């Protein structure tokens, strides 16, 4: 999924613009994350559904906020656009 988020960097601020649909999806996934964390605090255990919901939130946040992957694989770290060092690029 190509990010449709527009990120504008200023000296000390960042402005993020996204569709209301993406914004609503983030809220929905954040609420699912809240439920998972409440479940963990009560039972000290994660269900597979909780883990899936947390992974969904992770994916949406990474792709909705305009971050760039440091590599071509899903497990690579992310960084601000244009912030890759020469060491990370090789």
PyMOL Python script that loads the backbone (N, CA, C, O; Angstrom):
from pymol import cmd

cmd.read_pdbstr("""\
ATOM      1  N   UNK A   1       0.847  -1.175   0.000  1.00  0.00           N
ATOM      2  CA  UNK A   1       0.000   0.000   0.000  1.00  0.00           C
ATOM      3  C   UNK A   1       0.891   1.236   0.000  1.00  0.00           C
ATOM      4  O   UNK A   1       1.744   1.401   0.872  1.00  0.00           O
ATOM      5  N   UNK A   2       0.687   2.081  -0.963  1.00  0.00           N
ATOM      6  CA  UNK A   2       1.434   3.327  -1.059  1.00  0.00           C
ATOM      7  C   UNK A   2       0.839   4.325  -0.064  1.00  0.00           C
ATOM      8  O   UNK A   2      -0.378   4.491   0.019  1.00  0.00           O
ATOM      9  N   UNK A   3       1.713   4.975   0.678  1.00  0.00           N
ATOM     10  CA  UNK A   3       1.256   5.938   1.673  1.00  0.00           C
ATOM     11  C   UNK A   3       0.659   7.161   0.981  1.00  0.00           C
ATOM     12  O   UNK A   3       1.277   7.745   0.090  1.00  0.00           O
ATOM     13  N   UNK A   4      -0.534   7.537   1.395  1.00  0.00           N
ATOM     14  CA  UNK A   4      -1.173   8.739   0.877  1.00  0.00           C
ATOM     15  C   UNK A   4      -1.067   9.882   1.878  1.00  0.00           C
ATOM     16  O   UNK A   4      -1.728  10.912   1.747  1.00  0.00           O
ATOM     17  N   UNK A   5      -0.234   9.678   2.860  1.00  0.00           N
ATOM     18  CA  UNK A   5      -0.035  10.688   3.882  1.00  0.00           C
ATOM     19  C   UNK A   5       0.930  11.751   3.380  1.00  0.00           C
ATOM     20  O   UNK A   5       1.936  11.442   2.741  1.00  0.00           O
ATOM     21  N   UNK A   6       0.617  12.994   3.673  1.00  0.00           N
ATOM     22  CA  UNK A   6       1.509  14.099   3.329  1.00  0.00           C
ATOM     23  C   UNK A   6       2.142  14.602   4.616  1.00  0.00           C
ATOM     24  O   UNK A   6       1.450  15.025   5.542  1.00  0.00           O
ATOM     25  N   UNK A   7       3.462  14.550   4.659  1.00  0.00           N
ATOM     26  CA  UNK A   7       4.202  14.993   5.833  1.00  0.00           C
ATOM     27  C   UNK A   7       5.013  16.217   5.445  1.00  0.00           C
ATOM     28  O   UNK A   7       5.772  16.190   4.476  1.00  0.00           O
ATOM     29  N   UNK A   8       4.849  17.290   6.207  1.00  0.00           N
ATOM     30  CA  UNK A   8       5.576  18.524   5.965  1.00  0.00           C
ATOM     31  C   UNK A   8       6.465  18.789   7.173  1.00  0.00           C
ATOM     32  O   UNK A   8       5.985  18.897   8.302  1.00  0.00           O
ATOM     33  N   UNK A   9       7.771  18.894   6.920  1.00  0.00           N
ATOM     34  CA  UNK A   9       8.732  19.138   7.990  1.00  0.00           C
ATOM     35  C   UNK A   9       9.094  20.610   8.027  1.00  0.00           C
ATOM     36  O   UNK A   9       9.446  21.202   7.007  1.00  0.00           O
ATOM     37  N   UNK A  10       9.003  21.193   9.214  1.00  0.00           N
ATOM     38  CA  UNK A  10       9.427  22.567   9.434  1.00  0.00           C
ATOM     39  C   UNK A  10      10.564  22.526  10.452  1.00  0.00           C
ATOM     40  O   UNK A  10      10.967  21.445  10.881  1.00  0.00           O
ATOM     41  N   UNK A  11      11.067  23.647  10.828  1.00  0.00           N
ATOM     42  CA  UNK A  11      12.222  23.682  11.728  1.00  0.00           C
ATOM     43  C   UNK A  11      11.985  22.868  13.004  1.00  0.00           C
ATOM     44  O   UNK A  11      12.801  22.010  13.340  1.00  0.00           O
ATOM     45  N   UNK A  12      10.902  23.116  13.708  1.00  0.00           N
ATOM     46  CA  UNK A  12      10.631  22.424  14.969  1.00  0.00           C
ATOM     47  C   UNK A  12       9.284  21.711  14.988  1.00  0.00           C
ATOM     48  O   UNK A  12       8.843  21.258  16.045  1.00  0.00           O
ATOM     49  N   UNK A  13       8.628  21.605  13.843  1.00  0.00           N
ATOM     50  CA  UNK A  13       7.300  21.018  13.780  1.00  0.00           C
ATOM     51  C   UNK A  13       7.186  20.056  12.607  1.00  0.00           C
ATOM     52  O   UNK A  13       7.960  20.108  11.651  1.00  0.00           O
ATOM     53  N   UNK A  14       6.207  19.189  12.710  1.00  0.00           N
ATOM     54  CA  UNK A  14       5.851  18.290  11.618  1.00  0.00           C
ATOM     55  C   UNK A  14       4.339  18.371  11.458  1.00  0.00           C
ATOM     56  O   UNK A  14       3.597  18.253  12.432  1.00  0.00           O
ATOM     57  N   UNK A  15       3.886  18.574  10.216  1.00  0.00           N
ATOM     58  CA  UNK A  15       2.449  18.580   9.924  1.00  0.00           C
ATOM     59  C   UNK A  15       2.136  17.322   9.127  1.00  0.00           C
ATOM     60  O   UNK A  15       2.783  17.040   8.119  1.00  0.00           O
ATOM     61  N   UNK A  16       1.141  16.569   9.581  1.00  0.00           N
ATOM     62  CA  UNK A  16       0.751  15.320   8.929  1.00  0.00           C
ATOM     63  C   UNK A  16      -0.684  15.458   8.440  1.00  0.00           C
ATOM     64  O   UNK A  16      -1.588  15.773   9.214  1.00  0.00           O
ATOM     65  N   UNK A  17      -0.883  15.216   7.140  1.00  0.00           N
ATOM     66  CA  UNK A  17      -2.223  15.259   6.552  1.00  0.00           C
ATOM     67  C   UNK A  17      -2.528  13.891   5.961  1.00  0.00           C
ATOM     68  O   UNK A  17      -1.724  13.336   5.213  1.00  0.00           O
ATOM     69  N   UNK A  18      -3.700  13.347   6.302  1.00  0.00           N
ATOM     70  CA  UNK A  18      -4.125  12.049   5.780  1.00  0.00           C
ATOM     71  C   UNK A  18      -5.629  12.064   5.599  1.00  0.00           C
ATOM     72  O   UNK A  18      -6.322  12.939   6.118  1.00  0.00           O
ATOM     73  N   UNK A  19      -6.122  11.091   4.861  1.00  0.00           N
ATOM     74  CA  UNK A  19      -7.560  11.011   4.633  1.00  0.00           C
ATOM     75  C   UNK A  19      -8.284  10.693   5.940  1.00  0.00           C
ATOM     76  O   UNK A  19      -7.706  10.100   6.850  1.00  0.00           O
ATOM     77  N   UNK A  20      -9.540  11.087   6.023  1.00  0.00           N
ATOM     78  CA  UNK A  20     -10.340  10.783   7.215  1.00  0.00           C
ATOM     79  C   UNK A  20     -10.497   9.271   7.364  1.00  0.00           C
ATOM     80  O   UNK A  20     -10.585   8.761   8.481  1.00  0.00           O
ATOM     81  N   UNK A  21     -10.530   8.561   6.249  1.00  0.00           N
ATOM     82  CA  UNK A  21     -10.632   7.095   6.301  1.00  0.00           C
ATOM     83  C   UNK A  21      -9.403   6.483   6.986  1.00  0.00           C
ATOM     84  O   UNK A  21      -9.544   5.609   7.841  1.00  0.00           O
ATOM     85  N   UNK A  22      -8.217   6.932   6.618  1.00  0.00           N
ATOM     86  CA  UNK A  22      -6.990   6.414   7.242  1.00  0.00           C
ATOM     87  C   UNK A  22      -6.937   6.828   8.712  1.00  0.00           C
ATOM     88  O   UNK A  22      -6.536   6.038   9.567  1.00  0.00           O
ATOM     89  N   UNK A  23      -7.335   8.048   9.002  1.00  0.00           N
ATOM     90  CA  UNK A  23      -7.345   8.558  10.384  1.00  0.00           C
ATOM     91  C   UNK A  23      -8.302   7.733  11.245  1.00  0.00           C
ATOM     92  O   UNK A  23      -7.983   7.400  12.387  1.00  0.00           O
ATOM     93  N   UNK A  24      -9.466   7.407  10.700  1.00  0.00           N
ATOM     94  CA  UNK A  24     -10.450   6.588  11.415  1.00  0.00           C
ATOM     95  C   UNK A  24      -9.934   5.170  11.619  1.00  0.00           C
ATOM     96  O   UNK A  24     -10.160   4.574  12.672  1.00  0.00           O
ATOM     97  N   UNK A  25      -9.243   4.625  10.621  1.00  0.00           N
ATOM     98  CA  UNK A  25      -8.653   3.289  10.749  1.00  0.00           C
ATOM     99  C   UNK A  25      -7.629   3.263  11.875  1.00  0.00           C
ATOM    100  O   UNK A  25      -7.599   2.320  12.666  1.00  0.00           O
ATOM    101  N   UNK A  26      -6.791   4.288  11.953  1.00  0.00           N
ATOM    102  CA  UNK A  26      -5.817   4.367  13.047  1.00  0.00           C
ATOM    103  C   UNK A  26      -6.507   4.392  14.404  1.00  0.00           C
ATOM    104  O   UNK A  26      -6.058   3.727  15.338  1.00  0.00           O
ATOM    105  N   UNK A  27      -7.577   5.139  14.521  1.00  0.00           N
ATOM    106  CA  UNK A  27      -8.321   5.199  15.772  1.00  0.00           C
ATOM    107  C   UNK A  27      -8.908   3.834  16.119  1.00  0.00           C
ATOM    108  O   UNK A  27      -8.824   3.396  17.267  1.00  0.00           O
ATOM    109  N   UNK A  28      -9.499   3.163  15.140  1.00  0.00           N
ATOM    110  CA  UNK A  28     -10.066   1.832  15.349  1.00  0.00           C
ATOM    111  C   UNK A  28      -8.981   0.865  15.840  1.00  0.00           C
ATOM    112  O   UNK A  28      -9.193   0.117  16.795  1.00  0.00           O
ATOM    113  N   UNK A  29      -7.818   0.889  15.178  1.00  0.00           N
ATOM    114  CA  UNK A  29      -6.735  -0.013  15.559  1.00  0.00           C
ATOM    115  C   UNK A  29      -6.138   0.357  16.909  1.00  0.00           C
ATOM    116  O   UNK A  29      -5.710  -0.523  17.656  1.00  0.00           O
ATOM    117  N   UNK A  30      -6.103   1.637  17.230  1.00  0.00           N
ATOM    118  CA  UNK A  30      -5.629   2.062  18.548  1.00  0.00           C
ATOM    119  C   UNK A  30      -6.552   1.543  19.643  1.00  0.00           C
ATOM    120  O   UNK A  30      -6.085   1.122  20.701  1.00  0.00           O
ATOM    121  N   UNK A  31      -7.856   1.571  19.396  1.00  0.00           N
ATOM    122  CA  UNK A  31      -8.809   1.028  20.373  1.00  0.00           C
ATOM    123  C   UNK A  31      -8.640  -0.481  20.533  1.00  0.00           C
ATOM    124  O   UNK A  31      -8.776  -1.001  21.640  1.00  0.00           O
ATOM    125  N   UNK A  32      -8.342  -1.199  19.432  1.00  0.00           N
ATOM    126  CA  UNK A  32      -8.072  -2.641  19.523  1.00  0.00           C
ATOM    127  C   UNK A  32      -6.799  -2.890  20.340  1.00  0.00           C
ATOM    128  O   UNK A  32      -6.729  -3.838  21.122  1.00  0.00           O
ATOM    129  N   UNK A  33      -5.802  -2.031  20.149  1.00  0.00           N
ATOM    130  CA  UNK A  33      -4.565  -2.137  20.923  1.00  0.00           C
ATOM    131  C   UNK A  33      -4.848  -1.918  22.408  1.00  0.00           C
ATOM    132  O   UNK A  33      -4.319  -2.630  23.262  1.00  0.00           O
ATOM    133  N   UNK A  34      -5.678  -0.934  22.704  1.00  0.00           N
ATOM    134  CA  UNK A  34      -6.063  -0.668  24.095  1.00  0.00           C
ATOM    135  C   UNK A  34      -6.703  -1.904  24.714  1.00  0.00           C
ATOM    136  O   UNK A  34      -6.399  -2.266  25.851  1.00  0.00           O
ATOM    137  N   UNK A  35      -7.600  -2.557  23.953  1.00  0.00           N
ATOM    138  CA  UNK A  35      -8.254  -3.769  24.444  1.00  0.00           C
ATOM    139  C   UNK A  35      -7.235  -4.868  24.718  1.00  0.00           C
ATOM    140  O   UNK A  35      -7.317  -5.562  25.731  1.00  0.00           O
ATOM    141  N   UNK A  36      -6.279  -5.024  23.815  1.00  0.00           N
ATOM    142  CA  UNK A  36      -5.247  -6.052  23.991  1.00  0.00           C
ATOM    143  C   UNK A  36      -4.422  -5.773  25.245  1.00  0.00           C
ATOM    144  O   UNK A  36      -4.129  -6.685  26.018  1.00  0.00           O
ATOM    145  N   UNK A  37      -4.051  -4.513  25.442  1.00  0.00           N
ATOM    146  CA  UNK A  37      -3.251  -4.171  26.620  1.00  0.00           C
ATOM    147  C   UNK A  37      -4.055  -4.333  27.905  1.00  0.00           C
ATOM    148  O   UNK A  37      -3.506  -4.725  28.934  1.00  0.00           O
ATOM    149  N   UNK A  38      -5.356  -4.033  27.853  1.00  0.00           N
ATOM    150  CA  UNK A  38      -6.200  -4.280  29.030  1.00  0.00           C
ATOM    151  C   UNK A  38      -6.257  -5.771  29.340  1.00  0.00           C
ATOM    152  O   UNK A  38      -6.199  -6.173  30.502  1.00  0.00           O
ATOM    153  N   UNK A  39      -6.370  -6.590  28.296  1.00  0.00           N
ATOM    154  CA  UNK A  39      -6.400  -8.036  28.473  1.00  0.00           C
ATOM    155  C   UNK A  39      -5.092  -8.539  29.092  1.00  0.00           C
ATOM    156  O   UNK A  39      -5.109  -9.396  29.976  1.00  0.00           O
ATOM    157  N   UNK A  40      -3.977  -8.012  28.630  1.00  0.00           N
ATOM    158  CA  UNK A  40      -2.674  -8.422  29.158  1.00  0.00           C
ATOM    159  C   UNK A  40      -2.556  -8.037  30.628  1.00  0.00           C
ATOM    160  O   UNK A  40      -2.071  -8.825  31.439  1.00  0.00           O
ATOM    161  N   UNK A  41      -2.995  -6.838  30.972  1.00  0.00           N
ATOM    162  CA  UNK A  41      -2.859  -6.411  32.365  1.00  0.00           C
ATOM    163  C   UNK A  41      -3.745  -7.239  33.297  1.00  0.00           C
ATOM    164  O   UNK A  41      -3.444  -7.359  34.485  1.00  0.00           O
ATOM    165  N   UNK A  42      -4.824  -7.806  32.778  1.00  0.00           N
ATOM    166  CA  UNK A  42      -5.708  -8.628  33.597  1.00  0.00           C
ATOM    167  C   UNK A  42      -5.293 -10.097  33.628  1.00  0.00           C
ATOM    168  O   UNK A  42      -5.414 -10.755  34.661  1.00  0.00           O
ATOM    169  N   UNK A  43      -4.804 -10.614  32.498  1.00  0.00           N
ATOM    170  CA  UNK A  43      -4.541 -12.056  32.405  1.00  0.00           C
ATOM    171  C   UNK A  43      -3.071 -12.408  32.262  1.00  0.00           C
ATOM    172  O   UNK A  43      -2.703 -13.578  32.372  1.00  0.00           O
ATOM    173  N   UNK A  44      -2.222 -11.411  32.017  1.00  0.00           N
ATOM    174  CA  UNK A  44      -0.798 -11.632  31.762  1.00  0.00           C
ATOM    175  C   UNK A  44      -0.579 -12.594  30.596  1.00  0.00           C
ATOM    176  O   UNK A  44       0.335 -13.418  30.614  1.00  0.00           O
ATOM    177  N   UNK A  45      -1.441 -12.470  29.579  1.00  0.00           N
ATOM    178  CA  UNK A  45      -1.349 -13.329  28.406  1.00  0.00           C
ATOM    179  C   UNK A  45      -1.926 -12.594  27.198  1.00  0.00           C
ATOM    180  O   UNK A  45      -2.863 -11.808  27.336  1.00  0.00           O
ATOM    181  N   UNK A  46      -1.368 -12.850  26.020  1.00  0.00           N
ATOM    182  CA  UNK A  46      -1.892 -12.325  24.768  1.00  0.00           C
ATOM    183  C   UNK A  46      -2.618 -13.428  24.024  1.00  0.00           C
ATOM    184  O   UNK A  46      -2.155 -14.568  24.002  1.00  0.00           O
ATOM    185  N   UNK A  47      -3.735 -13.111  23.421  1.00  0.00           N
ATOM    186  CA  UNK A  47      -4.374 -14.057  22.512  1.00  0.00           C
ATOM    187  C   UNK A  47      -3.796 -13.803  21.114  1.00  0.00           C
ATOM    188  O   UNK A  47      -3.202 -12.755  20.864  1.00  0.00           O
ATOM    189  N   UNK A  48      -3.973 -14.756  20.220  1.00  0.00           N
ATOM    190  CA  UNK A  48      -3.501 -14.554  18.848  1.00  0.00           C
ATOM    191  C   UNK A  48      -4.190 -13.360  18.204  1.00  0.00           C
ATOM    192  O   UNK A  48      -3.575 -12.642  17.415  1.00  0.00           O
ATOM    193  N   UNK A  49      -5.453 -13.142  18.529  1.00  0.00           N
ATOM    194  CA  UNK A  49      -6.178 -11.987  17.992  1.00  0.00           C
ATOM    195  C   UNK A  49      -5.551 -10.681  18.478  1.00  0.00           C
ATOM    196  O   UNK A  49      -5.433  -9.723  17.715  1.00  0.00           O
ATOM    197  N   UNK A  50      -5.148 -10.647  19.752  1.00  0.00           N
ATOM    198  CA  UNK A  50      -4.488  -9.449  20.286  1.00  0.00           C
ATOM    199  C   UNK A  50      -3.195  -9.158  19.531  1.00  0.00           C
ATOM    200  O   UNK A  50      -2.908  -8.009  19.194  1.00  0.00           O
ATOM    201  N   UNK A  51      -2.424 -10.199  19.272  1.00  0.00           N
ATOM    202  CA  UNK A  51      -1.157 -10.025  18.564  1.00  0.00           C
ATOM    203  C   UNK A  51      -1.410  -9.535  17.139  1.00  0.00           C
ATOM    204  O   UNK A  51      -0.704  -8.654  16.649  1.00  0.00           O
ATOM    205  N   UNK A  52      -2.412 -10.103  16.479  1.00  0.00           N
ATOM    206  CA  UNK A  52      -2.762  -9.650  15.131  1.00  0.00           C
ATOM    207  C   UNK A  52      -3.178  -8.174  15.155  1.00  0.00           C
ATOM    208  O   UNK A  52      -2.769  -7.400  14.289  1.00  0.00           O
ATOM    209  N   UNK A  53      -3.979  -7.790  16.132  1.00  0.00           N
ATOM    210  CA  UNK A  53      -4.426  -6.395  16.229  1.00  0.00           C
ATOM    211  C   UNK A  53      -3.256  -5.438  16.470  1.00  0.00           C
ATOM    212  O   UNK A  53      -3.223  -4.344  15.908  1.00  0.00           O
ATOM    213  N   UNK A  54      -2.299  -5.848  17.304  1.00  0.00           N
ATOM    214  CA  UNK A  54      -1.133  -5.002  17.550  1.00  0.00           C
ATOM    215  C   UNK A  54      -0.276  -4.889  16.289  1.00  0.00           C
ATOM    216  O   UNK A  54       0.263  -3.820  16.001  1.00  0.00           O
ATOM    217  N   UNK A  55      -0.148  -5.980  15.537  1.00  0.00           N
ATOM    218  CA  UNK A  55       0.618  -5.941  14.296  1.00  0.00           C
ATOM    219  C   UNK A  55      -0.069  -5.045  13.268  1.00  0.00           C
ATOM    220  O   UNK A  55       0.598  -4.341  12.509  1.00  0.00           O
ATOM    221  N   UNK A  56      -1.393  -5.072  13.244  1.00  0.00           N
ATOM    222  CA  UNK A  56      -2.155  -4.193  12.346  1.00  0.00           C
ATOM    223  C   UNK A  56      -1.906  -2.726  12.690  1.00  0.00           C
ATOM    224  O   UNK A  56      -1.717  -1.898  11.798  1.00  0.00           O
ATOM    225  N   UNK A  57      -1.907  -2.414  13.959  1.00  0.00           N
ATOM    226  CA  UNK A  57      -1.648  -1.040  14.390  1.00  0.00           C
ATOM    227  C   UNK A  57      -0.232  -0.630  14.010  1.00  0.00           C
ATOM    228  O   UNK A  57      -0.020   0.472  13.505  1.00  0.00           O
ATOM    229  N   UNK A  58       0.728  -1.498  14.247  1.00  0.00           N
ATOM    230  CA  UNK A  58       2.119  -1.214  13.889  1.00  0.00           C
ATOM    231  C   UNK A  58       2.233  -0.907  12.396  1.00  0.00           C
ATOM    232  O   UNK A  58       2.856   0.081  12.007  1.00  0.00           O
ATOM    233  N   UNK A  59       1.636  -1.747  11.573  1.00  0.00           N
ATOM    234  CA  UNK A  59       1.685  -1.562  10.119  1.00  0.00           C
ATOM    235  C   UNK A  59       1.045  -0.229   9.722  1.00  0.00           C
ATOM    236  O   UNK A  59       1.610   0.532   8.936  1.00  0.00           O
ATOM    237  N   UNK A  60      -0.123   0.038  10.269  1.00  0.00           N
ATOM    238  CA  UNK A  60      -0.828   1.277   9.907  1.00  0.00           C
ATOM    239  C   UNK A  60      -0.064   2.519  10.341  1.00  0.00           C
ATOM    240  O   UNK A  60       0.014   3.493   9.592  1.00  0.00           O
ATOM    241  N   UNK A  61       0.500   2.496  11.544  1.00  0.00           N
ATOM    242  CA  UNK A  61       1.262   3.653  12.010  1.00  0.00           C
ATOM    243  C   UNK A  61       2.478   3.896  11.127  1.00  0.00           C
ATOM    244  O   UNK A  61       2.750   5.030  10.732  1.00  0.00           O
ATOM    245  N   UNK A  62       3.211   2.824  10.818  1.00  0.00           N
ATOM    246  CA  UNK A  62       4.409   2.986  10.000  1.00  0.00           C
ATOM    247  C   UNK A  62       4.081   3.541   8.621  1.00  0.00           C
ATOM    248  O   UNK A  62       4.808   4.388   8.102  1.00  0.00           O
ATOM    249  N   UNK A  63       2.990   3.067   8.025  1.00  0.00           N
ATOM    250  CA  UNK A  63       2.663   3.479   6.674  1.00  0.00           C
ATOM    251  C   UNK A  63       1.796   4.738   6.619  1.00  0.00           C
ATOM    252  O   UNK A  63       1.714   5.384   5.575  1.00  0.00           O
ATOM    253  N   UNK A  64       1.160   5.084   7.711  1.00  0.00           N
ATOM    254  CA  UNK A  64       0.311   6.274   7.726  1.00  0.00           C
ATOM    255  C   UNK A  64       1.069   7.534   8.099  1.00  0.00           C
ATOM    256  O   UNK A  64       0.624   8.639   7.788  1.00  0.00           O
ATOM    257  N   UNK A  65       2.195   7.388   8.754  1.00  0.00           N
ATOM    258  CA  UNK A  65       2.915   8.562   9.236  1.00  0.00           C
ATOM    259  C   UNK A  65       4.085   8.953   8.347  1.00  0.00           C
ATOM    260  O   UNK A  65       4.852   9.853   8.693  1.00  0.00           O
ATOM    261  N   UNK A  66       4.232   8.284   7.202  1.00  0.00           N
ATOM    262  CA  UNK A  66       5.225   8.694   6.225  1.00  0.00           C
ATOM    263  C   UNK A  66       6.649   8.269   6.511  1.00  0.00           C
ATOM    264  O   UNK A  66       7.573   8.816   5.910  1.00  0.00           O
ATOM    265  N   UNK A  67       6.867   7.308   7.414  1.00  0.00           N
ATOM    266  CA  UNK A  67       8.221   6.825   7.683  1.00  0.00           C
ATOM    267  C   UNK A  67       8.733   6.001   6.507  1.00  0.00           C
ATOM    268  O   UNK A  67       7.945   5.484   5.715  1.00  0.00           O
ATOM    269  N   UNK A  68      10.053   5.879   6.394  1.00  0.00           N
ATOM    270  CA  UNK A  68      10.663   5.084   5.337  1.00  0.00           C
ATOM    271  C   UNK A  68      11.420   3.910   5.944  1.00  0.00           C
ATOM    272  O   UNK A  68      12.062   4.041   6.987  1.00  0.00           O
ATOM    273  N   UNK A  69      11.336   2.764   5.280  1.00  0.00           N
ATOM    274  CA  UNK A  69      12.034   1.559   5.738  1.00  0.00           C
ATOM    275  C   UNK A  69      13.525   1.690   5.454  1.00  0.00           C
ATOM    276  O   UNK A  69      13.930   2.251   4.436  1.00  0.00           O
ATOM    277  N   UNK A  70      14.330   1.165   6.365  1.00  0.00           N
ATOM    278  CA  UNK A  70      15.774   1.156   6.166  1.00  0.00           C
ATOM    279  C   UNK A  70      16.205  -0.004   5.272  1.00  0.00           C
ATOM    280  O   UNK A  70      17.392  -0.151   4.979  1.00  0.00           O
ATOM    281  N   UNK A  71      15.271  -0.812   4.846  1.00  0.00           N
ATOM    282  CA  UNK A  71      15.575  -1.945   3.979  1.00  0.00           C
ATOM    283  C   UNK A  71      14.331  -2.382   3.245  1.00  0.00           C
ATOM    284  O   UNK A  71      13.280  -1.747   3.338  1.00  0.00           O
ATOM    285  N   UNK A  72      14.459  -3.473   2.514  1.00  0.00           N
ATOM    286  CA  UNK A  72      13.320  -3.928   1.707  1.00  0.00           C
ATOM    287  C   UNK A  72      12.447  -4.955   2.419  1.00  0.00           C
ATOM    288  O   UNK A  72      11.453  -5.416   1.856  1.00  0.00           O
ATOM    289  N   UNK A  73      12.802  -5.316   3.640  1.00  0.00           N
ATOM    290  CA  UNK A  73      12.047  -6.339   4.353  1.00  0.00           C
ATOM    291  C   UNK A  73      11.175  -5.738   5.448  1.00  0.00           C
ATOM    292  O   UNK A  73      11.466  -4.663   5.972  1.00  0.00           O
ATOM    293  N   UNK A  74      10.108  -6.441   5.781  1.00  0.00           N
ATOM    294  CA  UNK A  74       9.135  -5.973   6.773  1.00  0.00           C
ATOM    295  C   UNK A  74       9.769  -5.760   8.145  1.00  0.00           C
ATOM    296  O   UNK A  74       9.343  -4.875   8.887  1.00  0.00           O
ATOM    297  N   UNK A  75      10.773  -6.551   8.492  1.00  0.00           N
ATOM    298  CA  UNK A  75      11.356  -6.476   9.835  1.00  0.00           C
ATOM    299  C   UNK A  75      12.433  -5.399   9.976  1.00  0.00           C
ATOM    300  O   UNK A  75      12.988  -5.226  11.061  1.00  0.00           O
ATOM    301  N   UNK A  76      12.737  -4.675   8.899  1.00  0.00           N
ATOM    302  CA  UNK A  76      13.722  -3.598   8.992  1.00  0.00           C
ATOM    303  C   UNK A  76      13.178  -2.449   9.829  1.00  0.00           C
ATOM    304  O   UNK A  76      11.965  -2.264   9.935  1.00  0.00           O
ATOM    305  N   UNK A  77      14.084  -1.681  10.422  1.00  0.00           N
ATOM    306  CA  UNK A  77      13.688  -0.486  11.152  1.00  0.00           C
ATOM    307  C   UNK A  77      13.224   0.589  10.167  1.00  0.00           C
ATOM    308  O   UNK A  77      13.458   0.493   8.962  1.00  0.00           O
ATOM    309  N   UNK A  78      12.569   1.600  10.702  1.00  0.00           N
ATOM    310  CA  UNK A  78      12.083   2.722   9.904  1.00  0.00           C
ATOM    311  C   UNK A  78      12.760   3.997  10.381  1.00  0.00           C
ATOM    312  O   UNK A  78      13.279   4.062  11.495  1.00  0.00           O
ATOM    313  N   UNK A  79      12.749   4.999   9.528  1.00  0.00           N
ATOM    314  CA  UNK A  79      13.381   6.272   9.844  1.00  0.00           C
ATOM    315  C   UNK A  79      12.574   7.404   9.208  1.00  0.00           C
ATOM    316  O   UNK A  79      11.655   7.163   8.425  1.00  0.00           O
ATOM    317  N   UNK A  80      12.927   8.627   9.553  1.00  0.00           N
ATOM    318  CA  UNK A  80      12.319   9.775   8.902  1.00  0.00           C
ATOM    319  C   UNK A  80      12.790   9.826   7.455  1.00  0.00           C
ATOM    320  O   UNK A  80      13.924   9.439   7.172  1.00  0.00           O
ATOM    321  N   UNK A  81      11.965  10.288   6.545  1.00  0.00           N
ATOM    322  CA  UNK A  81      12.385  10.376   5.144  1.00  0.00           C
ATOM    323  C   UNK A  81      13.657  11.215   4.999  1.00  0.00           C
ATOM    324  O   UNK A  81      13.778  12.292   5.584  1.00  0.00           O
ATOM    325  N   UNK A  82      14.601  10.699   4.207  1.00  0.00           N
ATOM    326  CA  UNK A  82      15.839  11.423   3.959  1.00  0.00           C
ATOM    327  C   UNK A  82      16.845  11.375   5.087  1.00  0.00           C
ATOM    328  O   UNK A  82      17.852  12.081   5.038  1.00  0.00           O
ATOM    329  N   UNK A  83      16.600  10.555   6.111  1.00  0.00           N
ATOM    330  CA  UNK A  83      17.490  10.509   7.271  1.00  0.00           C
ATOM    331  C   UNK A  83      18.426   9.293   7.267  1.00  0.00           C
ATOM    332  O   UNK A  83      19.136   9.072   8.249  1.00  0.00           O
ATOM    333  N   UNK A  84      18.445   8.502   6.190  1.00  0.00           N
ATOM    334  CA  UNK A  84      19.297   7.319   6.135  1.00  0.00           C
ATOM    335  C   UNK A  84      20.757   7.726   6.082  1.00  0.00           C
ATOM    336  O   UNK A  84      21.141   8.605   5.310  1.00  0.00           O
ATOM    337  N   UNK A  85      21.562   7.085   6.902  1.00  0.00           N
ATOM    338  CA  UNK A  85      23.002   7.341   6.840  1.00  0.00           C
ATOM    339  C   UNK A  85      23.609   6.453   5.762  1.00  0.00           C
ATOM    340  O   UNK A  85      22.975   5.502   5.305  1.00  0.00           O
ATOM    341  N   UNK A  86      24.830   6.760   5.359  1.00  0.00           N
ATOM    342  CA  UNK A  86      25.504   5.960   4.333  1.00  0.00           C
ATOM    343  C   UNK A  86      25.660   4.524   4.803  1.00  0.00           C
ATOM    344  O   UNK A  86      25.521   3.603   3.997  1.00  0.00           O
ATOM    345  N   UNK A  87      25.942   4.303   6.076  1.00  0.00           N
ATOM    346  CA  UNK A  87      26.109   2.955   6.622  1.00  0.00           C
ATOM    347  C   UNK A  87      24.823   2.164   6.494  1.00  0.00           C
ATOM    348  O   UNK A  87      24.856   0.981   6.156  1.00  0.00           O
ATOM    349  N   UNK A  88      23.677   2.806   6.763  1.00  0.00           N
ATOM    350  CA  UNK A  88      22.390   2.127   6.695  1.00  0.00           C
ATOM    351  C   UNK A  88      22.002   1.818   5.265  1.00  0.00           C
ATOM    352  O   UNK A  88      21.304   0.834   5.020  1.00  0.00           O
ATOM    353  N   UNK A  89      22.441   2.643   4.299  1.00  0.00           N
ATOM    354  CA  UNK A  89      22.075   2.443   2.908  1.00  0.00           C
ATOM    355  C   UNK A  89      22.789   1.262   2.287  1.00  0.00           C
ATOM    356  O   UNK A  89      22.272   0.654   1.350  1.00  0.00           O
ATOM    357  N   UNK A  90      23.985   0.917   2.798  1.00  0.00           N
ATOM    358  CA  UNK A  90      24.730  -0.203   2.199  1.00  0.00           C
ATOM    359  C   UNK A  90      24.328  -1.536   2.766  1.00  0.00           C
ATOM    360  O   UNK A  90      24.866  -2.567   2.361  1.00  0.00           O
TER     361      UNK A  90
END
""", "prot")
cmd.dss("prot")
cmd.show_as("cartoon", "prot")
cmd.util.cbc("prot")
cmd.orient("prot")
